[in-house]
Amino acid sequence: MSETMSKKELGFGIIGTGAIAGMHAAAINACESARLVAVCSSTAERASQAAEKFGVPADHQIEEFLKREDIDIVAICTHSGNHLEPALEAARAGKHVLLEKPIEVSLDRADQLIAACEQAGVKLGVIFQNRLKPGYLKLKHTVQEGRLGKLLLGTAAINWYRDPSYYSGSDWKGTLKGDGGAALINQGVHTIDLLLDIMGEAQSVFGQVRTVVHAIEGEDLGAALVNFKNGALGTITGGTALFPGNPERLEVYGEKGNIILEAGKIVVWNVSGSDAGVPDSDVGGSGASDPMAIDFRLHQGQVEDMVEAVLANREPMVTGRDARRSLELILGIYESSKSNLLVKF
């Protein structure tokens, strides 16, 4: 840690300077406990543009970037299929790692990434900022208190839309190598993460995916039936072909009641003996039709958590192993769709 910094302030470096990097930069700069000190891009030209955009030094050679002593934590904002390599470099350099979702596009690559951080003794956190929405936190607390009783059914619906230009304007979105798929692994993964966080481990899944509107390798429509280890059932629907796009929904049903979230806000509260008691807040927003229709405040919460995890030597809010679960389930849906068979975990 740089001697010029407070021991309660950590330096961040960002690798990857696309659209999501701006969200990370805003979140870092809003934290009293963090400071953006440098960025790293893929070419000298892009690095020059990034230096002007972010107002910090920029590099296009990751080895030189990681030599900076004032970088404590590296935020990796490269495309999904290119998380592993910079994470390996960062871990070897002794830097803690904060990754954008999903953790990677295959379980093998995810496992390599997790193992490298564990072996290097650095923290690994993964961005799933919707876990911090007030409505979701209220739902989770209510379930943990047992007020819904035995869980019976959980549903995740991410029935979104993306204009064709969203894919045609990118060299990686919707590709199998860069994105790992499309609608479920990129857009749906946030709500699928919440579903697993509430319902617990998945035991098996039967799924079907289609590419029906967009000219992409990955799916723009998908549906699945999940069997959870606790005996509950789950359903997942998702897409980027569902014009004009509806806010994502998470529905949780137990023996004693149910709660439904829409865009992270409680819209149905059937819990005996109390009302929802949640502020009418839309913090974070929804990306139903616009991927940038979210603000940085929830990312800020995860940045602050990552700093606290490093300083207190504890695990981040969402670890690499936590993030692996949603990847495994989504890849299971893809496998099931190819084989037309139930996939067991």
C-alpha positions in Angstrom: 0.0 0.0 0.0 1.3 3.4 -0.9 2.7 5.4 2.1 1.0 8.5 0.7 -2.4 6.9 1.3 -4.3 6.5 4.5 -4.3 2.9 5.8 -8.1 3.1 5.4 -7.9 4.0 1.8 -6.9 1.5 -0.9 -5.8 2.2 -4.5 -7.8 0.7 -7.4 -6.6 0.0 -10.9 -9.1 -0.9 -13.6 -8.3 -3.3 -16.4 -10.6 -2.9 -19.4 -11.9 0.5 -20.3 -15.3 -0.2 -22.0 -18.7 1.0 -20.9 -18.8 -0.8 -17.5 -15.4 0.6 -16.5 -17.1 4.0 -16.2 -19.5 2.5 -13.7 -16.6 1.1 -11.7 -14.7 4.4 -11.8 -17.7 6.4 -10.6 -18.2 3.9 -7.8 -14.5 4.0 -6.7 -14.4 7.7 -6.8 -17.5 8.0 -4.7 -15.9 6.0 -1.9 -14.0 7.6 0.9 -12.1 4.4 1.4 -11.0 4.0 -2.2 -9.2 5.9 -5.0 -8.8 5.2 -8.6 -5.0 5.5 -9.4 -4.6 4.0 -12.9 -6.3 2.1 -15.7 -5.1 -0.4 -18.3 -6.4 -0.8 -21.8 -5.7 -3.1 -24.7 -3.8 -0.7 -27.0 -1.7 2.4 -26.7 -4.4 4.4 -28.5 -7.1 3.2 -26.2 -4.9 3.8 -23.2 -4.4 7.4 -24.3 -8.1 7.9 -24.6 -8.7 6.2 -21.2 -6.2 8.5 -19.5 -8.1 11.5 -20.7 -11.5 10.0 -19.9 -10.7 8.8 -16.4 -8.1 11.5 -15.4 -5.5 9.0 -14.2 -2.4 7.4 -15.7 -3.1 4.7 -18.3 -1.1 1.8 -19.7 -1.6 -0.8 -22.3 1.0 -3.2 -21.0 -0.5 -5.2 -18.0 2.9 -6.1 -16.6 3.9 -2.4 -16.2 0.5 -1.6 -14.9 0.7 -4.2 -12.2 4.1 -3.0 -11.0 2.4 0.1 -9.5 2.8 -0.1 -5.8 -0.2 2.2 -5.3 -2.6 -0.4 -6.7 -4.0 -2.6 -4.0 -7.1 -3.9 -5.8 -7.6 -4.6 -9.5 -11.1 -4.2 -10.9 -11.4 -6.4 -14.0 -13.8 -4.9 -16.6 -12.8 -6.9 -19.7 -15.3 -9.0 -21.6 -16.6 -12.1 -19.8 -14.4 -14.6 -21.6 -11.3 -12.6 -20.8 -11.5 -12.4 -17.0 -9.1 -15.3 -16.4 -5.8 -14.0 -17.9 -5.7 -10.6 -16.3 -6.9 -12.1 -13.0 -4.0 -14.6 -13.1 -1.6 -11.7 -13.7 -3.1 -9.6 -10.9 -3.0 -12.5 -8.4 0.7 -13.2 -9.3 1.4 -9.6 -8.7 -0.2 -9.8 -5.2 -3.2 -7.6 -6.1 -6.7 -8.3 -4.8 -9.3 -8.9 -7.6 -12.8 -7.5 -8.1 -14.4 -9.0 -11.2 -17.5 -8.0 -13.2 -20.1 -10.8 -13.5 -20.1 -13.5 -14.6 -16.9 -14.9 -13.1 -16.0 -16.5 -16.5 -17.6 -18.4 -19.4 -16.6 -21.9 -18.4 -16.2 -23.8 -15.2 -12.6 -24.7 -16.0 -11.6 -21.1 -16.5 -13.6 -20.1 -13.3 -11.9 -22.8 -11.3 -8.4 -21.7 -12.5 -9.2 -18.1 -11.5 -10.5 -19.1 -8.1 -7.5 -21.4 -7.4 -5.0 -18.7 -8.5 -6.4 -16.1 -6.1 -6.5 -18.7 -3.2 -2.9 -19.8 -3.9 -1.7 -16.2 -4.1 -3.5 -15.3 -0.8 -5.5 -12.4 -2.4 -9.1 -11.7 -2.1 -11.5 -12.4 -5.0 -14.8 -10.6 -5.2 -17.4 -10.7 -8.0 -19.8 -7.9 -8.8 -23.5 -8.9 -8.2 -24.7 -5.5 -7.1 -28.4 -6.4 -7.0 -27.8 -8.2 -3.8 -27.6 -4.8 -2.2 -31.0 -3.5 -3.3 -33.2 -2.7 -0.3 -36.1 -4.8 -1.4 -33.9 -7.8 -1.9 -32.2 -7.4 1.4 -35.7 -7.3 3.1 -36.7 -10.4 1.2 -33.6 -12.3 2.2 -33.8 -11.3 5.8 -37.5 -12.4 5.9 -36.6 -15.8 4.4 -33.7 -16.2 6.9 -36.0 -15.5 9.8 -38.2 -18.4 8.6 -41.2 -16.2 8.1 -42.1 -17.8 4.8 -41.7 -21.2 6.2 -40.4 -24.1 4.1 -39.5 -22.8 0.6 -41.6 -24.3 -2.1 -41.0 -22.3 -5.4 -38.6 -19.7 -6.7 -39.0 -18.0 -10.0 -36.6 -15.7 -11.9 -37.9 -13.8 -15.0 -35.5 -11.6 -16.9 -37.6 -11.0 -20.0 -35.6 -8.1 -21.5 -34.9 -6.6 -24.9 -31.8 -5.5 -26.7 -31.8 -3.6 -29.9 -29.8 -5.4 -32.7 -27.2 -2.7 -32.5 -26.3 -3.8 -29.0 -24.8 -7.0 -30.6 -23.7 -5.7 -34.0 -21.8 -2.9 -32.3 -19.7 -5.3 -30.3 -17.0 -7.8 -31.3 -17.8 -10.0 -28.2 -21.4 -9.7 -27.0 -23.5 -12.7 -28.0 -20.4 -14.7 -29.0 -19.6 -18.0 -27.3 -16.0 -17.2 -26.8 -16.4 -13.7 -25.5 -19.8 -13.8 -23.8 -20.2 -17.5 -23.1 -23.7 -17.3 -24.6 -26.0 -14.3 -24.4 -29.2 -13.6 -22.6 -28.9 -15.9 -19.6 -25.2 -15.6 -18.9 -25.0 -11.9 -19.5 -28.3 -10.3 -18.6 -30.0 -13.1 -16.6 -27.1 -14.0 -14.4 -27.9 -11.2 -11.9 -31.4 -12.5 -11.1 -30.3 -16.1 -11.3 -27.6 -15.3 -8.7 -30.4 -13.9 -6.4 -32.5 -17.0 -7.0 -29.7 -19.3 -5.9 -28.8 -17.0 -2.9 -32.4 -17.4 -1.6 -33.3 -21.0 -2.7 -29.9 -22.7 -2.1 -28.0 -25.1 -4.3 -29.5 -26.5 -7.5 -29.6 -30.3 -7.8 -30.6 -30.5 -11.4 -32.0 -28.5 -14.3 -33.9 -29.0 -17.6 -33.6 -26.1 -19.9 -34.2 -24.9 -23.5 -32.6 -22.0 -25.2 -33.2 -20.5 -28.7 -31.9 -17.8 -30.9 -35.0 -16.3 -32.5 -34.5 -12.6 -33.3 -30.8 -11.6 -33.1 -28.0 -12.7 -35.5 -25.8 -14.0 -32.7 -24.2 -17.3 -31.6 -25.7 -17.2 -28.1 -29.3 -17.4 -27.1 -31.8 -14.5 -27.0 -34.6 -16.7 -25.4 -34.4 -19.3 -22.7 -36.5 -21.2 -20.1 -35.6 -23.7 -17.4 -37.1 -25.9 -14.6 -34.8 -26.2 -11.6 -34.8 -28.8 -8.8 -33.2 -27.4 -5.7 -31.5 -29.6 -3.1 -33.9 -28.5 -0.4 -36.8 -30.0 -2.4 -38.1 -26.8 -3.8 -38.8 -26.1 -7.5 -37.7 -23.2 -9.6 -38.4 -21.7 -12.9 -36.2 -19.3 -15.0 -37.2 -17.4 -18.1 -35.0 -14.9 -19.9 -34.3 -13.2 -23.1 -33.1 -10.2 -25.1 -35.7 -10.7 -27.8 -38.7 -9.8 -25.7 -39.7 -6.3 -26.9 -39.9 -3.8 -25.3 -38.4 -5.5 -22.2 -40.0 -5.8 -18.8 -38.4 -5.2 -15.4 -36.8 -8.4 -14.0 -38.8 -10.3 -11.4 -37.9 -12.6 -8.5 -40.7 -14.5 -6.9 -40.3 -16.6 -3.7 -43.1 -18.8 -2.3 -43.1 -20.6 1.0 -45.6 -22.5 3.1 -46.5 -19.4 5.0 -46.5 -16.7 2.3 -44.7 -15.2 -0.7 -42.8 -12.1 -1.8 -42.4 -10.8 -5.3 -39.7 -8.3 -6.4 -39.8 -6.3 -9.6 -36.6 -4.5 -10.5 -35.5 -5.1 -7.0 -38.6 -3.5 -5.4 -41.2 -5.4 -3.4 -44.4 -5.4 -5.4 -46.2 -8.3 -3.6 -45.8 -8.9 0.2 -47.9 -11.8 1.5 -46.2 -12.3 4.9 -48.5 -12.8 7.9 -48.3 -10.2 10.6 -46.5 -7.3 9.0 -46.2 -5.0 6.0 -43.1 -4.8 3.8 -41.7 -1.8 5.5 -39.3 -1.1 2.6 -38.6 2.5 1.4 -39.9 3.1 -2.1 -36.4 3.2 -3.6 -35.4 2.4 -7.2 -31.6 2.5 -6.4 -29.7 0.7 -9.0 -32.5 0.8 -11.6 -33.3 -1.9 -14.2 -31.6 -2.8 -17.5 -34.8 -4.2 -19.1 -34.3 -2.3 -22.3 -31.1 -0.2 -21.8 -28.0 -1.8 -20.4 -26.8 1.5 -19.0 -30.0 2.4 -17.3 -28.5 1.6 -13.9 -26.5 3.9 -11.7 -23.2 3.3 -9.8 -24.5 3.3 -6.2 -24.8 -0.4 -5.8 -21.4 -0.9 -7.4 -20.2 1.6 -4.8 -21.5 -0.7 -2.1 -19.5 -3.6 -3.4 -16.4 -1.5 -3.8 -16.7 -0.4 -0.1 -17.3 -4.1 0.9 -14.2 -5.1 -1.0 -12.1 -2.5 0.7 -13.4 -3.6 4.1 -12.8 -7.3 3.2 -9.1 -6.5 2.4 -8.6 -4.3 5.5 -10.4 -6.8 7.9 -9.0 -9.9 6.2 -12.4 -11.4 5.6 -14.2 -12.7 2.5 -15.9 -10.3 0.2 -19.7 -10.2 0.0 -19.7 -12.3 -3.2 -16.8 -14.7 -3.4 -15.5 -16.5 -6.5 -17.1 -19.7 -5.2 -20.4 -17.9 -4.7 -20.3 -16.6 -8.3 -19.4 -20.0 -9.7 -22.9 -21.3 -8.7 -24.8 -19.1 -11.1 -22.3 -19.9 -13.9 -22.7 -23.7 -13.3 -26.5 -23.4 -13.4 -26.5 -21.4 -16.6 -24.1 -23.7 -18.3 -26.3 -26.6 -17.2 -29.2 -25.0 -18.9 -27.1 -24.8 -22.1 -26.0 -28.4 -21.8 -29.6 -29.5 -21.2 -30.9 -27.7 -24.2 -28.2 -29.4 -26.4 -28.9 -32.9 -25.1 -32.6 -32.4 -24.4 -31.9 -34.2 -21.1 -32.0 -33.3 -17.4 -28.6 -32.2 -16.2 -27.6 -33.1 -12.6 -25.0 -31.2 -10.6 
